[in-house]
Amino acid sequence: MEQTAFTREELMRRLEEHRRKKKEVIRMMEDYLKEECKKRTGREPESFEVW
């Protein structure tokens, strides 16, 4: 199995892509949880905790 060396630019591009995807998933989860919480309690949630 061959290992390839990544350039700094390639690593930074991958890191930024990962961060962008993480933010998108967190936003989608937050929207879903807000909707579910409102259905159950009838109130908007005050906050969410994401690790």
Steps between C-alpha positions, in 0.01 A plus 500: 500500500650828392487813711481834326636819643254785510594858449412761758244647262333162451480442875359847560241447225394170657481655847282787377272257315463293817415811704244611242331159500496490880331841519242389244419180691474691828261749341285217362493326840410824674209563261373146551531518879323838514212356301476186715521696824225736385277202412552339842485803729337772291789737581816601323817355660727750671831350391683198361829351604731359232832343586 
